Amino acid sequence: MMSTSKIHAGKIRDISLDLVSRLKHKGYNLDEEVMEASALLHDITKVHQIISEAVESNDVGELNRHINLVPNSFSDIYAQMMWMRRQFALPDNVEHAESGCHLLTYLGYGEIGGIIRRHNDPIVEISERAILCYSDRIVSLDIVPLEERFRYIYRKYGDKSELYNSSKELERLLLSTAGITFEELERMHHG
């Protein structure tokens, strides 16, 4: 059985590579290998953030909810997280995009780390980072409209109006330039 994180990352990879291919045909200089690696690795340290937040808030329910998502024990993951905090001088409440960037840079993948570092930021441009931002925002386990995805984001993180508005602009830019509608993208990558 495939984990939800593998499904999420795989779906983002597929959508991102589709958009890269379409945009390259329009003359944009985008790198498929960098895009694929960024899509697959964008949440590389997310489990560390989830477990850290749950441990720090004594949220046993959140820990139990994630127990089957990782092949390692929580103590191994917590040890990895503590190593990263010491190695990279990271604060206790570090976001996964930041810790993922540090880890990938440490491993020699600075370009991919740089893309991942800002994958939760507002952005409106055509680049690998922008494609990752958009793809991540329309995928939970399946592709969904931004409005639906942001209902979840608002519930979990509070008001993200600026991010939503820039995401709508980014969607218009990427899809119109690529020559595809959201509905076509959804049909091609559903399921």
C-alpha positions in Angstrom: 0.0 0.0 0.0 1.4 3.4 -1.0 1.6 6.0 1.7 -0.4 9.3 1.4 2.8 11.3 1.2 4.0 9.2 -1.8 0.6 9.7 -3.5 0.7 13.4 -2.8 4.3 13.8 -4.1 3.7 11.6 -7.1 0.6 13.5 -8.2 2.5 16.8 -7.8 5.3 15.4 -9.9 2.9 14.4 -12.7 1.1 17.7 -12.8 4.4 19.7 -12.6 6.0 17.7 -15.4 2.9 18.2 -17.5 3.0 21.9 -17.0 6.8 22.1 -17.6 6.4 20.2 -20.9 3.6 22.5 -22.1 5.5 25.6 -21.0 8.7 24.4 -22.7 6.8 24.1 -25.9 5.9 27.8 -25.5 9.6 28.7 -25.3 10.2 28.7 -21.5 13.5 27.4 -20.3 12.5 24.9 -17.5 14.4 21.9 -16.2 12.4 18.6 -16.0 14.9 16.9 -13.8 15.0 19.7 -11.3 11.2 19.9 -11.4 10.8 16.2 -10.8 13.2 16.2 -7.9 11.6 19.3 -6.4 8.1 17.8 -6.7 9.1 14.5 -5.1 11.2 16.0 -2.3 9.2 19.2 -1.4 7.9 17.7 1.8 11.0 15.7 2.7 11.0 17.0 6.3 7.3 17.5 6.7 6.9 14.5 9.0 9.5 16.0 11.3 7.5 19.2 11.5 4.2 17.3 12.2 5.8 15.1 14.9 7.6 18.0 16.5 4.4 20.1 16.7 2.5 17.1 18.1 5.1 16.4 20.7 5.5 20.0 21.7 1.7 20.3 22.1 1.3 16.9 23.7 -1.2 16.0 20.9 -1.3 12.2 21.1 -4.2 12.1 18.6 -2.1 13.8 16.0 0.8 11.4 16.7 -1.5 8.4 16.3 -2.9 9.8 13.1 0.5 9.8 11.5 1.9 6.6 13.0 1.2 4.5 9.8 2.5 7.2 7.4 6.2 6.7 8.2 8.4 3.6 8.0 10.6 4.7 10.9 9.7 4.9 14.6 8.7 8.2 16.1 11.9 8.1 18.2 14.0 7.7 15.0 12.2 10.6 13.4 12.5 12.8 16.5 16.3 12.0 16.6 16.6 13.0 13.0 14.8 16.2 13.6 17.0 17.0 16.6 20.1 16.3 14.6 18.9 18.7 11.9 18.1 21.4 14.5 21.7 21.1 15.9 23.4 20.7 12.5 21.7 23.6 10.8 21.0 25.8 13.9 17.3 25.6 13.3 14.7 27.0 15.7 12.3 24.7 17.4 9.3 25.8 15.3 11.0 25.5 11.9 8.7 25.0 8.9 9.4 21.9 6.8 10.2 24.0 3.7 13.1 25.6 5.6 14.4 22.4 7.2 14.0 20.6 3.8 16.1 23.3 2.1 18.8 22.9 4.7 18.9 19.1 4.4 19.0 19.1 0.7 21.6 21.8 0.5 23.7 19.8 3.0 23.4 16.7 0.8 24.6 18.7 -2.2 21.2 19.6 -3.8 21.2 23.3 -3.2 19.2 24.2 -6.3 16.4 21.9 -5.3 16.6 23.0 -1.7 16.2 26.6 -2.8 13.0 25.8 -4.8 11.6 23.9 -1.8 12.5 26.6 0.7 9.9 29.0 -0.8 7.2 26.5 -2.0 4.7 27.8 0.5 5.2 31.5 -0.4 3.1 33.8 -2.6 4.5 33.8 -6.1 3.3 34.8 -9.5 5.8 34.0 -12.2 6.8 31.1 -14.6 9.5 29.0 -13.0 10.0 25.6 -11.4 9.3 27.0 -8.0 6.1 28.6 -9.2 5.0 25.3 -10.8 5.7 23.5 -7.6 3.8 26.1 -5.6 0.8 25.8 -7.8 0.8 22.0 -8.1 1.2 21.6 -4.3 -1.8 24.0 -3.8 -4.1 22.0 -6.0 -3.2 18.5 -4.7 -4.1 16.9 -1.5 -4.4 13.2 -2.5 -6.1 14.2 -5.7 -6.3 17.3 -7.8 -8.9 19.8 -6.5 -9.8 23.4 -7.3 -7.9 26.1 -5.3 -11.1 27.1 -3.6 -11.5 23.6 -2.1 -7.9 23.3 -1.1 -7.9 26.7 0.6 -10.9 25.7 2.7 -8.7 23.1 4.3 -5.7 25.6 4.5 -7.9 28.2 6.2 -9.2 25.6 8.7 -5.7 24.4 9.5 -3.6 27.6 9.3 -6.0 30.5 9.6 -6.5 33.4 7.2 -4.3 33.0 4.1 -6.0 35.5 1.8 -2.8 36.9 0.4 -1.6 33.4 -0.5 -5.0 32.5 -2.0 -5.1 35.6 -4.1 -1.6 35.1 -5.4 -2.4 31.4 -6.1 -5.4 32.5 -8.2 -3.1 34.8 -10.2 -0.5 32.1 -10.5 -3.1 29.7 -11.7 -4.3 32.1 -14.4 -0.7 32.8 -15.5 0.4 29.2 -15.7 -2.7 27.7 -17.2 -3.3 30.4 -19.8 0.4 30.4 -20.8 0.4 26.5 -21.0 -2.8 26.5 -23.0 -4.8 24.3 -20.7 -7.8 24.8 -18.4 -8.0 23.6 -14.8 -10.8 21.2 -15.8 -8.6 19.7 -18.5 -5.7 19.3 -16.1 -8.0 17.8 -13.5 -9.4 15.3 -16.1 -5.9 14.3 -17.2 -4.6 13.8 -13.6 -7.6 12.6 -11.7 -7.4 9.3 -9.9 
